Amino acid sequence: MNRRVSKEAKKLLEQNDLNFYCRETINEHPKPLRVMWEWLKSNADHLSIQDVWSEFTSFPMVTITNIENERIRERGLQASGDIKSRYSDLGIQPIELAKPPKEY
């Protein structure tokens, strides 16, 4: 259902069936959950519910290819880093699909 995908994931979707797409992609958090958790613990004394919600919604999940995920892992960024080091520096370009993957 995730419409936010990398350009490479979109290519997979357009060139293959949904089963192949699902096998060859993974849902990925652009800001690792470990980083968000540390932010939450460090700032818990003064955060509002809205602050926490804003943090999570500012970094929506992105479906990427398994190959792109491997690049993140090879750089040691599976649970660290920022958007630039995890995506831009690795050539991962998130886009928004016009419709959910199952409708392709």
Buried (B, 14 or more C-beta within 10 A) or exposed (E): EBBBBBBBBBEBBEEBEEEEBBEBBBEBBBBBEEBBEEBBEEEEEEBEEEEBEEBBEEBBBBBBBEEBBEBBEEBEBBEEBBEEEBBEBBEBBBEEBEEEBEEB
